[in-house]
């Protein structure tokens, strides 16, 4: 008895989508709660404002809206979707938020699960989905990055509250037996440096009965060593990108666009300088939305594809990096 005939398919990109909450938190408003100013924040981060989810919004709702938009561009119906991967570190349900999105989409034939890798999450999810598709087992996948970091920010901590916002982005990708628009990727993790950026479980103990104690499941606020995260990003990201370019026989001049995780404008500038990539090729919307974790890369993609700056067959180099510590790079062609 023979097993399934799996083949090595290529990957094509069929659609993108995004969702951003309507509440805008400007630098001026933040200066009302901590000792800072619009100029101080812009100079150090490049951020001018960020979006904050409403009380009745959550990660699965935002991810659902981004997915609907991506499916519309791809001209897919819900029942044709085989796989949904949600990259998030702030799930609506710790047991999994992707199945909620599957239900809302009525994508009854789709396998759906969450993937947690913080700010590297979307890139990790994209590569994971591509491996499912390349096997020949699945044909169509939705890759979603959705995070609601405002729920875990200490709004009295000037060092972190200025950075983060909420939002969601999605890509619709499809297996192809005659082309492959994902040229290559590299992914890394270094847990030894993981203490630089965390969202820990609180150390709150409870007592069940007699002397049997337990840890309550509540989370603290985001904690970050900004200086160490900066040093990590500006060192490791150019290295992994350079390795990927060498492996795929590309050089920086072949690249149409560089899309980095939107963490800090200083990081984007430093990485671009080290790679000798012209600043006009570095796409960013950090100033409007801040750091939305797993959503940053698809938010940039969606914005610049829809305004026709990114065109069919453009070569895109992208890199995610963040907590874990984790980082990675992928080289792809849009379309």
PENOR-V382321 format. One record per pair of residues at least 12 apart in sequence whose C-alpha atoms are under 7 Angstrom apart, sorted by the first residue. I is the first residue (numbers start at 1). GAP is how many residues later the second one is. D is the distance in whole Angstrom. If there is no record, write none. Layout:
BEGIN
<<I:GAP:D> <I:GAP:D>>
END
This chain:
BEGIN
<<6:129:5> <6:130:5> <6:131:6> <7:128:5> <7:129:5> <8:126:5> <8:127:5> <8:128:6> <9:124:7> <9:125:4> <9:126:6> <9:127:6> <9:166:6> <9:167:5> <9:168:5> <10:124:6> <10:165:6> <10:166:5> <10:167:6> <10:169:5> <10:170:4> <10:171:7> <11:119:7> <11:123:7> <11:162:7> <11:163:6> <11:164:5> <11:165:6> <11:169:5> <11:170:6> <11:171:6> <12:161:6> <12:162:5> <12:163:6> <12:164:7> <12:168:6> <12:169:5> <12:323:6> <13:159:6> <13:160:5> <13:161:6> <13:321:6> <13:322:5> <14:60:5> <14:158:5> <14:159:6> <14:160:7> <14:321:6> <15:55:5> <15:56:6> <15:58:5> <15:59:5> <15:156:6> <15:157:5> <16:53:7> <16:54:4> <16:57:7> <16:154:6> <16:155:4> <16:156:6> <16:286:6> <17:49:5> <17:50:6> <17:52:5> <17:53:4> <17:152:6> <17:153:5> <17:154:7> <17:285:6> <18:48:4> <18:51:7> <18:150:6> <18:151:4> <18:152:6> <18:281:6> <18:284:6> <19:43:6> <19:46:6> <19:47:5> <19:148:6> <19:149:5> <19:150:6> <20:31:7> <20:147:5> <20:148:7> <21:30:6> <21:31:6> <21:32:5> <21:146:7> <22:29:7> <23:28:6> <23:29:5> <23:30:7> <24:25:7> <24:26:6> <24:27:5> <24:28:6> <25:24:6> <25:25:5> <25:26:6> <25:27:7> <26:22:6> <26:23:4> <26:24:7> <27:21:6> <27:22:6> <33:123:7> <34:122:6> <34:124:6> <45:219:5> <45:220:5> <45:221:7> <46:218:6> <46:219:5> <46:240:7> <46:241:6> <47:239:6> <47:240:4> <47:241:7> <47:243:6> <48:239:5> <48:240:6> <49:238:6> <49:239:5> <49:240:6> <49:241:7> <50:114:7> <50:115:5> <50:238:6> <50:239:4> <50:240:5> <51:114:5> <51:115:6> <51:238:6> <52:98:6> <52:113:6> <52:114:5> <53:95:7> <53:113:6> <58:34:6> <58:90:7> <59:32:6> <59:33:6> <59:87:6> <59:88:6> <59:89:6> <60:32:6> <60:37:6> <60:38:7> <60:40:6> <60:41:6> <62:84:7> <62:105:7> <62:106:6> <63:38:7> <63:81:6> <63:82:7> <63:83:5> <63:105:5> <63:106:7> <64:37:5> <64:40:7> <66:102:6> <66:103:5> <66:104:6> <67:75:7> <67:77:7> <67:103:5> <70:100:6> <70:101:6> <70:102:6> <71:101:6> <74:98:7> <78:27:6> <78:28:6> <78:29:5> <79:28:5> <79:29:6> <79:30:6> <81:26:6> <81:28:7> <81:29:6> <81:59:5> <81:60:6> <82:27:6> <82:28:4> <82:29:6> <82:56:6> <82:57:6> <82:58:5> <82:59:6> <83:27:5> <83:28:5> <83:29:6> <83:57:7> <83:58:5> <83:59:6> <84:14:7> <84:26:6> <84:27:6> <84:28:5> <84:29:7> <84:57:6> <84:58:5> <84:59:6> <85:13:7> <85:27:6> <85:28:5> <85:29:6> <85:30:7> <85:40:6> <85:57:6> <85:58:5> <85:59:6> <86:12:5> <86:27:6> <86:28:5> <86:29:6> <86:57:6> <86:58:5> <86:59:6> <87:27:6> <87:28:5> <87:29:6> <87:34:5> <87:35:5> <87:38:6> <87:57:6> <87:58:5> <87:59:6> <87:207:6> <88:26:7> <88:27:6> <88:28:5> <88:30:7> <88:33:7> <88:57:6> <88:58:5> <88:59:6> <88:206:6> <89:27:5> <89:28:7> <89:29:5> <89:58:7> <90:57:6> <90:58:6> <90:59:7> <96:17:6> <96:18:6> <97:17:7> <98:14:5> <98:15:5> <98:16:6> <99:13:5> <99:14:6> <118:175:6> <118:176:6> <118:204:6> <118:205:6> <119:174:4> <119:175:5> <119:201:6> <119:202:6> <119:203:5> <119:204:7> <120:174:6> <120:200:4> <120:201:5> <120:202:6> <120:206:6> <120:207:6> <121:173:5> <122:22:7> <122:23:5> <122:172:5> <122:173:7> <123:197:6> <125:18:6> <126:17:6> <129:12:7> <133:42:5> <134:41:6> <139:35:6> <139:36:5> <140:33:6> <140:34:5> <140:35:7> <141:31:6> <141:32:5> <141:33:6> <142:28:7> <142:29:6> <142:30:5> <142:31:6> <143:27:6> <143:28:5> <143:29:7> <144:25:6> <144:26:4> <144:27:7> <145:23:6> <145:24:5> <145:25:6> <145:149:5> <145:150:4> <146:21:6> <146:22:4> <146:23:6> <146:148:6> <146:149:5> <147:19:6> <147:20:6> <147:21:7> <147:145:6> <147:146:6> <147:147:6> <147:148:6> <148:18:5> <148:19:7> <149:15:6> <149:16:6> <149:17:6> <150:14:7> <150:15:6> <150:16:7> <152:68:7> <152:69:5> <152:70:6> <153:68:5> <153:69:6> <154:67:6> <163:127:6> <163:128:6> <164:126:5> <164:127:5> <164:128:6> <165:124:6> <165:125:6> <165:126:6> <165:127:5> <166:126:5> <167:125:6> <167:128:6> <168:127:5> <168:131:7> <169:126:5> <169:129:5> <169:130:5> <170:128:6> <171:127:7> <181:151:5> <181:152:5> <181:153:7> <182:149:6> <182:150:4> <182:151:7> <183:65:7> <183:148:5> <183:149:5> <184:60:7> <184:64:7> <184:146:6> <184:147:6> <185:59:6> <185:144:6> <185:145:4> <185:146:6> <186:54:7> <186:58:7> <186:142:5> <186:143:5> <186:144:7> <187:140:6> <187:141:4> <187:142:7> <188:138:6> <188:139:5> <188:140:6> <189:135:6> <189:136:6> <189:137:4> <189:138:6> <190:134:7> <190:135:5> <190:136:6> <191:133:6> <191:134:6> <193:132:6> <194:129:6> <194:130:5> <194:131:5> <196:28:6> <196:29:5> <196:32:7> <196:33:6> <197:26:6> <197:27:4> <197:28:6> <197:126:5> <198:24:6> <198:25:5> <198:26:6> <198:125:7> <199:20:7> <199:21:6> <199:22:6> <199:23:5> <199:24:6> <200:19:6> <200:20:6> <201:16:7> <201:17:6> <201:18:4> <201:19:6> <202:16:6> <202:17:5> <202:18:5> <203:12:7> <204:12:5> <230:37:7> <233:34:7> <233:88:7> <234:33:6> <234:36:6> <234:37:6> <237:34:7> <238:33:6> <238:36:7> <238:37:6> <240:88:7> <240:89:7> <241:88:6> <252:25:6> <255:60:5> <255:61:6> <255:62:7> <256:25:6> <256:58:6> <256:59:5> <256:60:6> <257:24:5> <257:25:6> <257:26:7> <257:58:7> <257:59:5> <257:60:6> <258:23:6> <258:24:5> <258:25:6> <258:58:6> <258:59:5> <258:60:6> <259:23:6> <259:24:6> <259:38:7> <259:58:6> <259:59:5> <259:60:7> <260:37:7> <260:58:5> <260:59:5> <260:60:6> <261:35:6> <261:36:6> <261:58:6> <261:59:5> <261:60:7> <262:24:6> <262:28:7> <262:29:6> <262:34:6> <263:28:5> <284:16:6> <285:15:6> <312:22:5> <312:23:5> <313:20:5> <313:21:5> <313:22:6> <314:19:6> <314:20:6> <315:17:6> <315:18:5> <315:19:7> <316:15:6> <316:16:5> <316:17:6> <317:13:6> <317:14:5> <317:15:7> <318:12:5> <318:13:6>>
END
